[in-house]
Amino acid sequence: MKIKIILEPSEDGGYTALVPSLPGCISEGDSKDEAIKNIREAIELYLEPVEDDEIFPMNSEIIELAV
């Protein structure tokens, strides 16, 4: 899977990395390489399924939409 990130210099030094397609997925690093390593980990955690994701009330209906 390929995901675009934005890597920008921070005012206090280092770099900030964010993922526009994953709201709130942001990380930092003292160097570009560290920021990229950190955002890779943040993306993996963001996309990791959570046990609660599969628990639905008995009267729920699951519908998949194509957008």
mmCIF file of the N, C-alpha and C atoms, coordinates in Angstrom:
data_MODEL
# 
_entry.id   MODEL 
# 
loop_
_atom_site.group_PDB 
_atom_site.id 
_atom_site.type_symbol 
_atom_site.label_atom_id 
_atom_site.label_alt_id 
_atom_site.label_comp_id 
_atom_site.label_asym_id 
_atom_site.label_entity_id 
_atom_site.label_seq_id 
_atom_site.pdbx_PDB_ins_code 
_atom_site.Cartn_x 
_atom_site.Cartn_y 
_atom_site.Cartn_z 
_atom_site.occupancy 
_atom_site.B_iso_or_equiv 
_atom_site.pdbx_formal_charge 
_atom_site.auth_seq_id 
_atom_site.auth_comp_id 
_atom_site.auth_asym_id 
_atom_site.auth_atom_id 
_atom_site.pdbx_PDB_model_num 
ATOM 1   N N  . MET A 1 1  ? 0.855   -1.170 0.000  1.00 0.00 ? 1  MET A N  1 
ATOM 2   C CA . MET A 1 1  ? 0.000   0.000  0.000  1.00 0.00 ? 1  MET A CA 1 
ATOM 3   C C  . MET A 1 1  ? 0.902   1.235  0.000  1.00 0.00 ? 1  MET A C  1 
ATOM 4   N N  . LYS A 1 2  ? 0.567   2.186  -0.823 1.00 0.00 ? 2  LYS A N  1 
ATOM 5   C CA . LYS A 1 2  ? 1.306   3.442  -0.853 1.00 0.00 ? 2  LYS A CA 1 
ATOM 6   C C  . LYS A 1 2  ? 0.398   4.552  -0.339 1.00 0.00 ? 2  LYS A C  1 
ATOM 7   N N  . ILE A 1 3  ? 0.926   5.365  0.571  1.00 0.00 ? 3  ILE A N  1 
ATOM 8   C CA . ILE A 1 3  ? 0.180   6.480  1.142  1.00 0.00 ? 3  ILE A CA 1 
ATOM 9   C C  . ILE A 1 3  ? 1.057   7.724  1.047  1.00 0.00 ? 3  ILE A C  1 
ATOM 10  N N  . LYS A 1 4  ? 0.488   8.807  0.550  1.00 0.00 ? 4  LYS A N  1 
ATOM 11  C CA . LYS A 1 4  ? 1.241   10.059 0.463  1.00 0.00 ? 4  LYS A CA 1 
ATOM 12  C C  . LYS A 1 4  ? 1.309   10.720 1.832  1.00 0.00 ? 4  LYS A C  1 
ATOM 13  N N  . ILE A 1 5  ? 2.505   11.243 2.150  1.00 0.00 ? 5  ILE A N  1 
ATOM 14  C CA . ILE A 1 5  ? 2.682   12.004 3.385  1.00 0.00 ? 5  ILE A CA 1 
ATOM 15  C C  . ILE A 1 5  ? 3.191   13.393 3.025  1.00 0.00 ? 5  ILE A C  1 
ATOM 16  N N  . ILE A 1 6  ? 2.994   14.314 3.948  1.00 0.00 ? 6  ILE A N  1 
ATOM 17  C CA . ILE A 1 6  ? 3.565   15.649 3.810  1.00 0.00 ? 6  ILE A CA 1 
ATOM 18  C C  . ILE A 1 6  ? 4.643   15.765 4.874  1.00 0.00 ? 6  ILE A C  1 
ATOM 19  N N  . LEU A 1 7  ? 5.829   16.137 4.468  1.00 0.00 ? 7  LEU A N  1 
ATOM 20  C CA . LEU A 1 7  ? 6.969   16.277 5.361  1.00 0.00 ? 7  LEU A CA 1 
ATOM 21  C C  . LEU A 1 7  ? 7.403   17.737 5.310  1.00 0.00 ? 7  LEU A C  1 
ATOM 22  N N  . GLU A 1 8  ? 7.345   18.404 6.457  1.00 0.00 ? 8  GLU A N  1 
ATOM 23  C CA . GLU A 1 8  ? 7.708   19.824 6.461  1.00 0.00 ? 8  GLU A CA 1 
ATOM 24  C C  . GLU A 1 8  ? 8.619   20.139 7.643  1.00 0.00 ? 8  GLU A C  1 
ATOM 25  N N  . PRO A 1 9  ? 9.542   21.083 7.453  1.00 0.00 ? 9  PRO A N  1 
ATOM 26  C CA . PRO A 1 9  ? 10.420  21.470 8.548  1.00 0.00 ? 9  PRO A CA 1 
ATOM 27  C C  . PRO A 1 9  ? 9.610   22.106 9.687  1.00 0.00 ? 9  PRO A C  1 
ATOM 28  N N  . SER A 1 10 ? 9.973   21.777 10.922 1.00 0.00 ? 10 SER A N  1 
ATOM 29  C CA . SER A 1 10 ? 9.320   22.366 12.090 1.00 0.00 ? 10 SER A CA 1 
ATOM 30  C C  . SER A 1 10 ? 10.029  23.661 12.472 1.00 0.00 ? 10 SER A C  1 
ATOM 31  N N  . GLU A 1 11 ? 9.290   24.575 13.081 1.00 0.00 ? 11 GLU A N  1 
ATOM 32  C CA . GLU A 1 11 ? 9.880   25.850 13.500 1.00 0.00 ? 11 GLU A CA 1 
ATOM 33  C C  . GLU A 1 11 ? 10.976  25.644 14.545 1.00 0.00 ? 11 GLU A C  1 
ATOM 34  N N  . ASP A 1 12 ? 10.826  24.622 15.389 1.00 0.00 ? 12 ASP A N  1 
ATOM 35  C CA . ASP A 1 12 ? 11.782  24.374 16.465 1.00 0.00 ? 12 ASP A CA 1 
ATOM 36  C C  . ASP A 1 12 ? 12.891  23.417 16.048 1.00 0.00 ? 12 ASP A C  1 
ATOM 37  N N  . GLY A 1 13 ? 12.991  23.111 14.771 1.00 0.00 ? 13 GLY A N  1 
ATOM 38  C CA . GLY A 1 13 ? 13.964  22.145 14.273 1.00 0.00 ? 13 GLY A CA 1 
ATOM 39  C C  . GLY A 1 13 ? 13.288  20.811 14.053 1.00 0.00 ? 13 GLY A C  1 
ATOM 40  N N  . GLY A 1 14 ? 13.925  19.964 13.301 1.00 0.00 ? 14 GLY A N  1 
ATOM 41  C CA . GLY A 1 14 ? 13.328  18.672 12.990 1.00 0.00 ? 14 GLY A CA 1 
ATOM 42  C C  . GLY A 1 14 ? 12.261  18.783 11.923 1.00 0.00 ? 14 GLY A C  1 
ATOM 43  N N  . TYR A 1 15 ? 11.436  17.747 11.831 1.00 0.00 ? 15 TYR A N  1 
ATOM 44  C CA . TYR A 1 15 ? 10.422  17.686 10.788 1.00 0.00 ? 15 TYR A CA 1 
ATOM 45  C C  . TYR A 1 15 ? 9.100   17.164 11.344 1.00 0.00 ? 15 TYR A C  1 
ATOM 46  N N  . THR A 1 16 ? 8.023   17.629 10.738 1.00 0.00 ? 16 THR A N  1 
ATOM 47  C CA . THR A 1 16 ? 6.686   17.134 11.041 1.00 0.00 ? 16 THR A CA 1 
ATOM 48  C C  . THR A 1 16 ? 6.204   16.381 9.810  1.00 0.00 ? 16 THR A C  1 
ATOM 49  N N  . ALA A 1 17 ? 5.612   15.211 10.050 1.00 0.00 ? 17 ALA A N  1 
ATOM 50  C CA . ALA A 1 17 ? 5.056   14.403 8.964  1.00 0.00 ? 17 ALA A CA 1 
ATOM 51  C C  . ALA A 1 17 ? 3.574   14.203 9.240  1.00 0.00 ? 17 ALA A C  1 
ATOM 52  N N  . LEU A 1 18 ? 2.755   14.373 8.203  1.00 0.00 ? 18 LEU A N  1 
ATOM 53  C CA . LEU A 1 18 ? 1.324   14.130 8.363  1.00 0.00 ? 18 LEU A CA 1 
ATOM 54  C C  . LEU A 1 18 ? 0.784   13.437 7.130  1.00 0.00 ? 18 LEU A C  1 
ATOM 55  N N  . VAL A 1 19 ? -0.351  12.755 7.345  1.00 0.00 ? 19 VAL A N  1 
ATOM 56  C CA . VAL A 1 19 ? -0.974  11.969 6.287  1.00 0.00 ? 19 VAL A CA 1 
ATOM 57  C C  . VAL A 1 19 ? -2.344  12.580 5.992  1.00 0.00 ? 19 VAL A C  1 
ATOM 58  N N  . PRO A 1 20 ? -2.487  13.294 4.886  1.00 0.00 ? 20 PRO A N  1 
ATOM 59  C CA . PRO A 1 20 ? -3.767  13.944 4.585  1.00 0.00 ? 20 PRO A CA 1 
ATOM 60  C C  . PRO A 1 20 ? -4.952  12.980 4.501  1.00 0.00 ? 20 PRO A C  1 
ATOM 61  N N  . SER A 1 21 ? -4.715  11.760 4.049  1.00 0.00 ? 21 SER A N  1 
ATOM 62  C CA . SER A 1 21 ? -5.819  10.807 3.896  1.00 0.00 ? 21 SER A CA 1 
ATOM 63  C C  . SER A 1 21 ? -6.214  10.119 5.199  1.00 0.00 ? 21 SER A C  1 
ATOM 64  N N  . LEU A 1 22 ? -5.437  10.341 6.273  1.00 0.00 ? 22 LEU A N  1 
ATOM 65  C CA . LEU A 1 22 ? -5.736  9.755  7.586  1.00 0.00 ? 22 LEU A CA 1 
ATOM 66  C C  . LEU A 1 22 ? -5.802  10.888 8.618  1.00 0.00 ? 22 LEU A C  1 
ATOM 67  N N  . PRO A 1 23 ? -6.959  11.476 8.805  1.00 0.00 ? 23 PRO A N  1 
ATOM 68  C CA . PRO A 1 23 ? -7.092  12.628 9.704  1.00 0.00 ? 23 PRO A CA 1 
ATOM 69  C C  . PRO A 1 23 ? -6.513  12.355 11.088 1.00 0.00 ? 23 PRO A C  1 
ATOM 70  N N  . GLY A 1 24 ? -5.671  13.276 11.544 1.00 0.00 ? 24 GLY A N  1 
ATOM 71  C CA . GLY A 1 24 ? -5.078  13.157 12.868 1.00 0.00 ? 24 GLY A CA 1 
ATOM 72  C C  . GLY A 1 24 ? -3.822  12.313 12.917 1.00 0.00 ? 24 GLY A C  1 
ATOM 73  N N  . CYS A 1 25 ? -3.405  11.746 11.802 1.00 0.00 ? 25 CYS A N  1 
ATOM 74  C CA . CYS A 1 25 ? -2.203  10.916 11.761 1.00 0.00 ? 25 CYS A CA 1 
ATOM 75  C C  . CYS A 1 25 ? -1.003  11.833 11.504 1.00 0.00 ? 25 CYS A C  1 
ATOM 76  N N  . ILE A 1 26 ? -0.318  12.196 12.593 1.00 0.00 ? 26 ILE A N  1 
ATOM 77  C CA . ILE A 1 26 ? 0.791   13.151 12.545 1.00 0.00 ? 26 ILE A CA 1 
ATOM 78  C C  . ILE A 1 26 ? 1.925   12.611 13.404 1.00 0.00 ? 26 ILE A C  1 
ATOM 79  N N  . SER A 1 27 ? 3.147   12.865 12.993 1.00 0.00 ? 27 SER A N  1 
ATOM 80  C CA . SER A 1 27 ? 4.303   12.489 13.789 1.00 0.00 ? 27 SER A CA 1 
ATOM 81  C C  . SER A 1 27 ? 5.430   13.483 13.534 1.00 0.00 ? 27 SER A C  1 
ATOM 82  N N  . GLU A 1 28 ? 6.507   13.336 14.295 1.00 0.00 ? 28 GLU A N  1 
ATOM 83  C CA . GLU A 1 28 ? 7.655   14.237 14.176 1.00 0.00 ? 28 GLU A CA 1 
ATOM 84  C C  . GLU A 1 28 ? 8.946   13.441 14.279 1.00 0.00 ? 28 GLU A C  1 
ATOM 85  N N  . GLY A 1 29 ? 10.033  14.092 13.919 1.00 0.00 ? 29 GLY A N  1 
ATOM 86  C CA . GLY A 1 29 ? 11.357  13.498 14.078 1.00 0.00 ? 29 GLY A CA 1 
ATOM 87  C C  . GLY A 1 29 ? 12.417  14.571 13.995 1.00 0.00 ? 29 GLY A C  1 
ATOM 88  N N  . ASP A 1 30 ? 13.573  14.278 14.558 1.00 0.00 ? 30 ASP A N  1 
ATOM 89  C CA . ASP A 1 30 ? 14.677  15.245 14.532 1.00 0.00 ? 30 ASP A CA 1 
ATOM 90  C C  . ASP A 1 30 ? 15.303  15.352 13.147 1.00 0.00 ? 30 ASP A C  1 
ATOM 91  N N  . SER A 1 31 ? 15.140  14.311 12.322 1.00 0.00 ? 31 SER A N  1 
ATOM 92  C CA . SER A 1 31 ? 15.648  14.319 10.950 1.00 0.00 ? 31 SER A CA 1 
ATOM 93  C C  . SER A 1 31 ? 14.535  13.831 10.028 1.00 0.00 ? 31 SER A C  1 
ATOM 94  N N  . LYS A 1 32 ? 14.760  13.983 8.721  1.00 0.00 ? 32 LYS A N  1 
ATOM 95  C CA . LYS A 1 32 ? 13.767  13.480 7.760  1.00 0.00 ? 32 LYS A CA 1 
ATOM 96  C C  . LYS A 1 32 ? 13.582  11.981 7.924  1.00 0.00 ? 32 LYS A C  1 
ATOM 97  N N  . ASP A 1 33 ? 14.699  11.256 8.050  1.00 0.00 ? 33 ASP A N  1 
ATOM 98  C CA . ASP A 1 33 ? 14.614  9.801  8.184  1.00 0.00 ? 33 ASP A CA 1 
ATOM 99  C C  . ASP A 1 33 ? 13.847  9.395  9.438  1.00 0.00 ? 33 ASP A C  1 
ATOM 100 N N  . GLU A 1 34 ? 14.090  10.078 10.545 1.00 0.00 ? 34 GLU A N  1 
ATOM 101 C CA . GLU A 1 34 ? 13.386  9.753  11.781 1.00 0.00 ? 34 GLU A CA 1 
ATOM 102 C C  . GLU A 1 34 ? 11.901  10.083 11.671 1.00 0.00 ? 34 GLU A C  1 
ATOM 103 N N  . ALA A 1 35 ? 11.567  11.211 11.052 1.00 0.00 ? 35 ALA A N  1 
ATOM 104 C CA . ALA A 1 35 ? 10.161  11.587 10.870 1.00 0.00 ? 35 ALA A CA 1 
ATOM 105 C C  . ALA A 1 35 ? 9.442   10.568 9.991  1.00 0.00 ? 35 ALA A C  1 
ATOM 106 N N  . ILE A 1 36 ? 10.098  10.080 8.943  1.00 0.00 ? 36 ILE A N  1 
ATOM 107 C CA . ILE A 1 36 ? 9.506   9.080  8.066  1.00 0.00 ? 36 ILE A CA 1 
ATOM 108 C C  . ILE A 1 36 ? 9.322   7.761  8.809  1.00 0.00 ? 36 ILE A C  1 
ATOM 109 N N  . LYS A 1 37 ? 10.312  7.361  9.598  1.00 0.00 ? 37 LYS A N  1 
ATOM 110 C CA . LYS A 1 37 ? 10.199  6.142  10.404 1.00 0.00 ? 37 LYS A CA 1 
ATOM 111 C C  . LYS A 1 37 ? 9.038   6.268  11.380 1.00 0.00 ? 37 LYS A C  1 
ATOM 112 N N  . ASN A 1 38 ? 8.922   7.412  12.031 1.00 0.00 ? 38 ASN A N  1 
ATOM 113 C CA . ASN A 1 38 ? 7.864   7.622  13.017 1.00 0.00 ? 38 ASN A CA 1 
ATOM 114 C C  . ASN A 1 38 ? 6.478   7.667  12.380 1.00 0.00 ? 38 ASN A C  1 
ATOM 115 N N  . ILE A 1 39 ? 6.355   8.300  11.208 1.00 0.00 ? 39 ILE A N  1 
ATOM 116 C CA . ILE A 1 39 ? 5.038   8.377  10.572 1.00 0.00 ? 39 ILE A CA 1 
ATOM 117 C C  . ILE A 1 39 ? 4.635   7.003  10.034 1.00 0.00 ? 39 ILE A C  1 
ATOM 118 N N  . ARG A 1 40 ? 5.602   6.194  9.615  1.00 0.00 ? 40 ARG A N  1 
ATOM 119 C CA . ARG A 1 40 ? 5.300   4.827  9.181  1.00 0.00 ? 40 ARG A CA 1 
ATOM 120 C C  . ARG A 1 40 ? 4.672   4.043  10.344 1.00 0.00 ? 40 ARG A C  1 
ATOM 121 N N  . GLU A 1 41 ? 5.250   4.173  11.525 1.00 0.00 ? 41 GLU A N  1 
ATOM 122 C CA . GLU A 1 41 ? 4.705   3.509  12.713 1.00 0.00 ? 41 GLU A CA 1 
ATOM 123 C C  . GLU A 1 41 ? 3.319   4.057  13.059 1.00 0.00 ? 41 GLU A C  1 
ATOM 124 N N  . ALA A 1 42 ? 3.151   5.376  12.963 1.00 0.00 ? 42 ALA A N  1 
ATOM 125 C CA . ALA A 1 42 ? 1.856   5.995  13.253 1.00 0.00 ? 42 ALA A CA 1 
ATOM 126 C C  . ALA A 1 42 ? 0.778   5.495  12.282 1.00 0.00 ? 42 ALA A C  1 
ATOM 127 N N  . ILE A 1 43 ? 1.132   5.340  11.002 1.00 0.00 ? 43 ILE A N  1 
ATOM 128 C CA . ILE A 1 43 ? 0.187   4.837  9.998  1.00 0.00 ? 43 ILE A CA 1 
ATOM 129 C C  . ILE A 1 43 ? -0.214  3.403  10.336 1.00 0.00 ? 43 ILE A C  1 
ATOM 130 N N  . GLU A 1 44 ? 0.766   2.575  10.681 1.00 0.00 ? 44 GLU A N  1 
ATOM 131 C CA . GLU A 1 44 ? 0.465   1.183  11.033 1.00 0.00 ? 44 GLU A CA 1 
ATOM 132 C C  . GLU A 1 44 ? -0.482  1.119  12.226 1.00 0.00 ? 44 GLU A C  1 
ATOM 133 N N  . LEU A 1 45 ? -0.243  1.935  13.242 1.00 0.00 ? 45 LEU A N  1 
ATOM 134 C CA . LEU A 1 45 ? -1.114  1.956  14.413 1.00 0.00 ? 45 LEU A CA 1 
ATOM 135 C C  . LEU A 1 45 ? -2.499  2.489  14.063 1.00 0.00 ? 45 LEU A C  1 
ATOM 136 N N  . TYR A 1 46 ? -2.545  3.506  13.221 1.00 0.00 ? 46 TYR A N  1 
ATOM 137 C CA . TYR A 1 46 ? -3.818  4.100  12.800 1.00 0.00 ? 46 TYR A CA 1 
ATOM 138 C C  . TYR A 1 46 ? -4.691  3.067  12.092 1.00 0.00 ? 46 TYR A C  1 
ATOM 139 N N  . LEU A 1 47 ? -4.070  2.246  11.248 1.00 0.00 ? 47 LEU A N  1 
ATOM 140 C CA . LEU A 1 47 ? -4.810  1.286  10.436 1.00 0.00 ? 47 LEU A CA 1 
ATOM 141 C C  . LEU A 1 47 ? -5.039  -0.051 11.131 1.00 0.00 ? 47 LEU A C  1 
ATOM 142 N N  . GLU A 1 48 ? -4.405  -0.255 12.294 1.00 0.00 ? 48 GLU A N  1 
ATOM 143 C CA . GLU A 1 48 ? -4.546  -1.517 13.018 1.00 0.00 ? 48 GLU A CA 1 
ATOM 144 C C  . GLU A 1 48 ? -5.975  -1.699 13.505 1.00 0.00 ? 48 GLU A C  1 
ATOM 145 N N  . PRO A 1 49 ? -6.569  -2.850 13.237 1.00 0.00 ? 49 PRO A N  1 
ATOM 146 C CA . PRO A 1 49 ? -7.941  -3.070 13.712 1.00 0.00 ? 49 PRO A CA 1 
ATOM 147 C C  . PRO A 1 49 ? -7.993  -3.127 15.236 1.00 0.00 ? 49 PRO A C  1 
ATOM 148 N N  . VAL A 1 50 ? -9.084  -2.674 15.780 1.00 0.00 ? 50 VAL A N  1 
ATOM 149 C CA . VAL A 1 50 ? -9.302  -2.690 17.216 1.00 0.00 ? 50 VAL A CA 1 
ATOM 150 C C  . VAL A 1 50 ? -10.424 -3.681 17.499 1.00 0.00 ? 50 VAL A C  1 
ATOM 151 N N  . GLU A 1 51 ? -10.311 -4.421 18.597 1.00 0.00 ? 51 GLU A N  1 
ATOM 152 C CA . GLU A 1 51 ? -11.326 -5.429 18.925 1.00 0.00 ? 51 GLU A CA 1 
ATOM 153 C C  . GLU A 1 51 ? -12.736 -4.835 18.920 1.00 0.00 ? 51 GLU A C  1 
ATOM 154 N N  . ASP A 1 52 ? -12.895 -3.631 19.439 1.00 0.00 ? 52 ASP A N  1 
ATOM 155 C CA . ASP A 1 52 ? -14.211 -3.002 19.514 1.00 0.00 ? 52 ASP A CA 1 
ATOM 156 C C  . ASP A 1 52 ? -14.809 -2.720 18.147 1.00 0.00 ? 52 ASP A C  1 
ATOM 157 N N  . ASP A 1 53 ? -13.979 -2.701 17.095 1.00 0.00 ? 53 ASP A N  1 
ATOM 158 C CA . ASP A 1 53 ? -14.485 -2.421 15.748 1.00 0.00 ? 53 ASP A CA 1 
ATOM 159 C C  . ASP A 1 53 ? -15.468 -3.487 15.271 1.00 0.00 ? 53 ASP A C  1 
ATOM 160 N N  . GLU A 1 54 ? -15.394 -4.682 15.818 1.00 0.00 ? 54 GLU A N  1 
ATOM 161 C CA . GLU A 1 54 ? -16.222 -5.789 15.347 1.00 0.00 ? 54 GLU A CA 1 
ATOM 162 C C  . GLU A 1 54 ? -17.417 -6.082 16.253 1.00 0.00 ? 54 GLU A C  1 
ATOM 163 N N  . ILE A 1 55 ? -17.645 -5.265 17.258 1.00 0.00 ? 55 ILE A N  1 
ATOM 164 C CA . ILE A 1 55 ? -18.762 -5.493 18.169 1.00 0.00 ? 55 ILE A CA 1 
ATOM 165 C C  . ILE A 1 55 ? -19.887 -4.541 17.794 1.00 0.00 ? 55 ILE A C  1 
ATOM 166 N N  . PHE A 1 56 ? -21.038 -5.117 17.443 1.00 0.00 ? 56 PHE A N  1 
ATOM 167 C CA . PHE A 1 56 ? -22.181 -4.320 17.030 1.00 0.00 ? 56 PHE A CA 1 
ATOM 168 C C  . PHE A 1 56 ? -23.399 -4.750 17.842 1.00 0.00 ? 56 PHE A C  1 
ATOM 169 N N  . PRO A 1 57 ? -24.295 -3.835 18.124 1.00 0.00 ? 57 PRO A N  1 
ATOM 170 C CA . PRO A 1 57 ? -25.540 -4.233 18.796 1.00 0.00 ? 57 PRO A CA 1 
ATOM 171 C C  . PRO A 1 57 ? -26.301 -5.256 17.947 1.00 0.00 ? 57 PRO A C  1 
ATOM 172 N N  . MET A 1 58 ? -27.085 -6.087 18.599 1.00 0.00 ? 58 MET A N  1 
ATOM 173 C CA . MET A 1 58 ? -27.783 -7.171 17.894 1.00 0.00 ? 58 MET A CA 1 
ATOM 174 C C  . MET A 1 58 ? -28.723 -6.667 16.804 1.00 0.00 ? 58 MET A C  1 
ATOM 175 N N  . ASN A 1 59 ? -29.305 -5.496 16.949 1.00 0.00 ? 59 ASN A N  1 
ATOM 176 C CA . ASN A 1 59 ? -30.245 -4.998 15.946 1.00 0.00 ? 59 ASN A CA 1 
ATOM 177 C C  . ASN A 1 59 ? -29.566 -4.155 14.874 1.00 0.00 ? 59 ASN A C  1 
ATOM 178 N N  . SER A 1 60 ? -28.233 -4.163 14.815 1.00 0.00 ? 60 SER A N  1 
ATOM 179 C CA . SER A 1 60 ? -27.508 -3.376 13.803 1.00 0.00 ? 60 SER A CA 1 
ATOM 180 C C  . SER A 1 60 ? -27.584 -4.047 12.443 1.00 0.00 ? 60 SER A C  1 
ATOM 181 N N  . GLU A 1 61 ? -27.408 -3.224 11.445 1.00 0.00 ? 61 GLU A N  1 
ATOM 182 C CA . GLU A 1 61 ? -27.324 -3.722 10.083 1.00 0.00 ? 61 GLU A CA 1 
ATOM 183 C C  . GLU A 1 61 ? -26.032 -3.203 9.484  1.00 0.00 ? 61 GLU A C  1 
ATOM 184 N N  . ILE A 1 62 ? -25.243 -4.066 8.907  1.00 0.00 ? 62 ILE A N  1 
ATOM 185 C CA . ILE A 1 62 ? -23.969 -3.670 8.307  1.00 0.00 ? 62 ILE A CA 1 
ATOM 186 C C  . ILE A 1 62 ? -24.193 -3.512 6.810  1.00 0.00 ? 62 ILE A C  1 
ATOM 187 N N  . ILE A 1 63 ? -23.861 -2.351 6.297  1.00 0.00 ? 63 ILE A N  1 
ATOM 188 C CA . ILE A 1 63 ? -24.052 -2.036 4.879  1.00 0.00 ? 63 ILE A CA 1 
ATOM 189 C C  . ILE A 1 63 ? -22.735 -1.485 4.344  1.00 0.00 ? 63 ILE A C  1 
ATOM 190 N N  . GLU A 1 64 ? -22.288 -1.967 3.206  1.00 0.00 ? 64 GLU A N  1 
ATOM 191 C CA . GLU A 1 64 ? -21.099 -1.437 2.568  1.00 0.00 ? 64 GLU A CA 1 
ATOM 192 C C  . GLU A 1 64 ? -21.519 -0.498 1.452  1.00 0.00 ? 64 GLU A C  1 
ATOM 193 N N  . LEU A 1 65 ? -20.910 0.677  1.428  1.00 0.00 ? 65 LEU A N  1 
ATOM 194 C CA . LEU A 1 65 ? -21.211 1.671  0.395  1.00 0.00 ? 65 LEU A CA 1 
ATOM 195 C C  . LEU A 1 65 ? -19.984 1.900  -0.472 1.00 0.00 ? 65 LEU A C  1 
ATOM 196 N N  . ALA A 1 66 ? -20.187 2.011  -1.741 1.00 0.00 ? 66 ALA A N  1 
ATOM 197 C CA . ALA A 1 66 ? -19.119 2.407  -2.654 1.00 0.00 ? 66 ALA A CA 1 
ATOM 198 C C  . ALA A 1 66 ? -19.246 3.901  -2.866 1.00 0.00 ? 66 ALA A C  1 
ATOM 199 N N  . VAL A 1 67 ? -18.153 4.603  -2.683 1.00 0.00 ? 67 VAL A N  1 
ATOM 200 C CA . VAL A 1 67 ? -18.188 6.066  -2.868 1.00 0.00 ? 67 VAL A CA 1 
ATOM 201 C C  . VAL A 1 67 ? -17.173 6.485  -3.898 1.00 0.00 ? 67 VAL A C  1 
# 
